[in-house]
């Protein structure tokens, strides 16, 4: 007969680690956003929407991330 292992108890030696995560308030704090109107190619928007649907997110969030990374990259290059 095999010895049963209790899954309710920790397995192995435990080590306490410092709490390094930011507080929920810090996580929610983000830069202020500004609304802009932007005309894009329909095919590009459809591609972004399909990508967003597969990733279970919003296509506007993908656009914000793309623009943000582009600006961040080129602000370091020229600065």
DOVEX-688218 format. One line per 10 residues: number of its first residue (from 0); their letters; for each residue x, y, z of N, C-alpha, C, O, CB. Coordinates in steps of 0.001 Angstrom, whole numbers, plus 500000, padded with zeros to 6 digits. Each point is the difference from the previous one (the first is absolute). Glycine has a CB too. Example, Ala and Ser with C-alpha at 12.3 -4.5 7.8 and 13.67 -1.06 7.14 Angstrom:
BEGIN
0	AS	513190/494310/507800/499110/501190/500000/500900/501200/500000/501036/499981/500665/497072/498846/500581; 501542/502223/498034/500820/501190/500060/499230/501090/500730/500509/501108/500169/500675/498264/497686
end
This chain:
BEGIN
0	XXXXXXXXXX	500835/498829/500000/499165/501171/500000/500889/501248/500000/500969/500075/500756/497187/498668/500458; 501504/502255/497917/500795/501219/499896/499639/500972/501114/498859/500066/500458/501298/499623/497059; 500857/501062/502902/499791/501008/501023/499319/501211/499356/500458/500486/498965/501573/498706/502356; 496901/501290/499268/499275/501152/499462/500692/501296/500425/500478/500136/501126/497353/498559/498925; 502204/502240/499019/500599/501301/500272/498875/501003/500212/499075/500091/499193/502997/499355/499433; 498017/501302/502464/499001/501020/500276/500321/501241/499174/501084/500568/500131/498545/498527/502210; 499445/501325/496818/500215/501168/499159/499689/501302/500732/500239/501086/499474/499227/497512/498545; 499997/501288/503202/499688/501194/500779/501233/500566/500697/499995/501151/500436/497700/497971/499893; 503333/500092/499773/501211/500422/500709/501067/500409/498994/500059/499446/498903/499400/499012/503022; 501395/502517/498440/501091/500393/499103/500979/498858/499789/500235/499189/500896/499521/503171/499869
10	XXXXXXXXXX	500807/497590/498044/500973/498966/499670/501373/500647/499967/500197/500980/499281/498095/497680/499388; 502647/500826/502076/501363/500522/500001/500190/501130/500994/499081/500380/500726/501099/498966/496903; 501056/501189/502385/500364/501070/500918/499435/501327/499492/500109/500308/498813/501997/498450/501858; 497293/502024/500219/499423/501287/499630/500956/501125/500357/500700/499939/501011/496988/499144/499324; 502335/501948/498824/500831/501169/500250/499134/501239/499854/499334/500185/498981/502752/498625/500197; 497926/502035/501837/499225/501238/499944/500750/501006/499132/501213/500163/500130/497785/499406/502171; 500269/501101/496815/500600/501018/499138/499370/501353/500325/498853/500076/500441/501587/498214/497721; 500323/502767/501613/499492/501346/500236/498875/500311/499023/499971/499495/498877/502283/501233/501973; 496824/500113/499600/498899/500429/499146/500531/501069/499057/500235/501133/500419/498026/498331/501368; 501928/500189/496950/500583/500909/499025/498959/500600/499059/500331/500853/499176/501762/497828/500966
20	XXXXXXXXXX	496674/500888/499970/498956/500480/499097/499521/501386/500418/499913/500289/501194/499386/497342/498357; 500390/503228/499481/499461/501314/500344/498586/499866/500554/499320/498999/499774/502101/502063/498441; 498155/499957/502509/498650/499970/500563/498976/500095/498868/500328/500464/498909/500494/500598/503246; 497948/498505/498094/498970/500103/498963/499808/501433/499505/499739/500214/498816/499134/497818/502208; 501253/502947/499865/499861/501398/499602/501096/500392/499011/499746/500728/499040/499201/499797/503181; 502275/498990/498019/501108/500293/499088/499801/499310/498653/500373/500544/498960/501160/499709/503009; 497885/498561/498049/499742/499290/498751/498953/500725/499162/500093/500023/498773/500499/497820/502351; 498433/502737/499520/498927/500677/499288/500431/501371/499493/499441/500504/499025/498917/498264/502378; 502626/501835/499246/500455/501324/499574/500738/499880/498673/500963/499244/499874/499211/501525/502529; 499365/499978/496629/500672/500009/498711/500002/501429/499480/499324/500877/500537/499984/496725/498973
30	XXXXXXXXXX	501455/502609/499451/500044/501334/499420/498627/500380/499479/499210/499150/499589/503207/500546/499806; 497320/501604/500634/498731/500466/499450/499990/499750/498502/501028/500089/499328/498754/501666/502480; 499054/497936/497693/499846/499726/498577/499285/501167/499337/499182/500678/500623/500760/496835/499809; 500372/502711/498308/499381/501049/499208/499293/499344/498826/500568/499150/499315/501190/502553/501375; 497006/498695/499086/499235/499428/498897/500425/500665/498693/500085/501225/499914/497962/498281/501627; 502217/499672/497444/500361/500506/498675/499131/499308/498955/499529/498882/500206/502857/501581/500541; 497413/500209/498146/499302/499406/498864/501049/499643/498969/500864/500812/499671/497002/500516/500764; 502056/497464/499061/501042/499487/499129/499355/499207/498872/499134/499159/500242/502517/500758/501676; 498766/500348/496862/499515/499233/498854/501050/498962/499630/501157/500337/499745/497477/501633/499412; 500954/496764/500816/500884/498890/499658/499408/499235/498828/498809/500109/499710/502000/499717/502679
40	XXXXXXXXXX	500031/499403/496946/499508/499135/498927/499050/498966/500594/500256/499440/501066/501875/500896/497591; 496785/499426/500643/498995/499044/500479/500617/498619/500206/499689/499316/500975/498520/501977/497828; 502665/498301/500275/500622/498674/500116/500874/499909/501255/500072/498945/500631/499899/500837/496859; 500693/501324/502872/500827/499996/501209/499139/499852/501252/500343/499256/500919/501353/502178/497913; 497187/499283/501190/499106/499924/501157/499401/498602/500113/499884/499467/501103/499593/502987/498678; 500144/496951/499099/499454/498640/500027/501036/499013/500525/499675/499104/500779/498820/501460/497292; 502753/499604/501499/501072/499132/500492/500177/500169/501504/500136/499016/500728/501009/501119/497039; 498853/501115/502699/500138/500259/501437/498827/499423/500788/500188/499451/501086/501096/502630/498386; 497518/498042/499987/498827/499447/500680/500083/498480/500096/499664/499428/501037/498971/502500/498135; 501810/497413/499759/500152/498544/500035/501067/499587/501006/499819/499041/500750/499470/500835/496851
50	XXXXXXXXXX	501817/500851/502410/501066/499709/500961/499496/500194/501423/500276/499182/500878/501456/501522/497441; 497535/500370/501906/499463/500285/501331/499015/498918/500437/499998/499583/501158/500302/502873/498422; 498876/497100/499501/499021/498957/500326/500704/498710/500420/499582/499346/500956/498788/501676/497418; 502691/498614/500917/500758/498793/500337/500699/500146/501349/500179/499021/500724/500153/500527/496833; 500061/501684/502778/500720/500256/501248/499066/500374/501145/500461/500275/501107/501488/500453/497543; 496745/499286/501095/498996/500357/501009/500276/501382/500589/499999/500178/501218/499695/497389/499314; 500540/503395/498599/500222/501376/500423/499314/500930/499010/499330/499538/499077/502877/499852/502017; 497953/501906/499089/499378/500975/499115/501019/500509/498994/501180/500152/500315/497205/500508/501496; 501144/499601/496971/500935/500434/498964/500553/501397/500295/501119/500316/499597/497642/498274/498739; 500468/502244/502361/500498/501326/500355/501212/499893/500921/500929/500802/499909/496753/500133/499841
60	XXXXXXXXXX	502302/498086/501123/501127/499786/500912/501251/499611/499214/501106/500424/500334/497302/498873/501495; 501412/499898/497129/501135/499612/499157/500562/501227/499285/501216/500165/499914/497801/497527/499770; 500100/503171/499803/500453/501219/499327/500769/500885/500975/501064/500517/499660/496969/499372/498767; 501434/500291/502790/500704/500813/501010/501378/499441/500284/500973/500746/500102/496841/499884/500917; 502269/498045/499109/501286/499356/500290/500974/500189/498840/501177/500287/500218/497650/498022/501228; 500689/501533/497328/500859/500192/498823/500546/501422/499932/501199/500206/499808/497479/498053/498978; 500436/502716/501372/500430/501400/499942/500956/500305/501147/501012/500674/499807/496813/499970/499096; 501857/498866/502285/500858/500232/501154/501396/499430/499817/500989/500666/500308/496989/499313/501104; 502110/498799/498092/501317/499387/499778/500775/500719/498906/501216/500164/500101/497855/497640/500629; 500229/502624/498224/500645/500731/498905/500607/501300/500531/501166/500299/499745/497210/498701/498585
70	XXXXXXXXX	500824/501762/502405/500471/501275/500542/501147/499777/500975/500994/500725/499965/496711/500247/499755; 502165/498033/501145/501058/499710/500972/501300/499631/499290/501071/500464/500389/497198/498766/501265; 501645/499948/497321/501189/499571/499269/500689/501188/499341/501210/500178/500143/497734/497585/499461; 500293/503047/499677/500605/501089/499253/500349/501203/500868/500805/500834/499587/497926/498390/498447; 500692/500888/503144/500416/501083/500895/501368/499684/500598/500761/500917/500308/496826/499618/500218; 502741/498170/499645/501325/499605/500496/501046/500112/498902/501151/500341/500276/497771/498112/501371; 500700/501267/497125/500937/500038/498877/500420/501436/499708/501185/500279/499813/497766/497645/499224; 500081/502984/500923/500318/501386/499643/500479/500810/501196/500628/501045/499830/497682/498815/498361; 501397/499664/503025/500345/500764/501200/501321/499633/500480/500464/500539/501004/497226/499633/499601
end
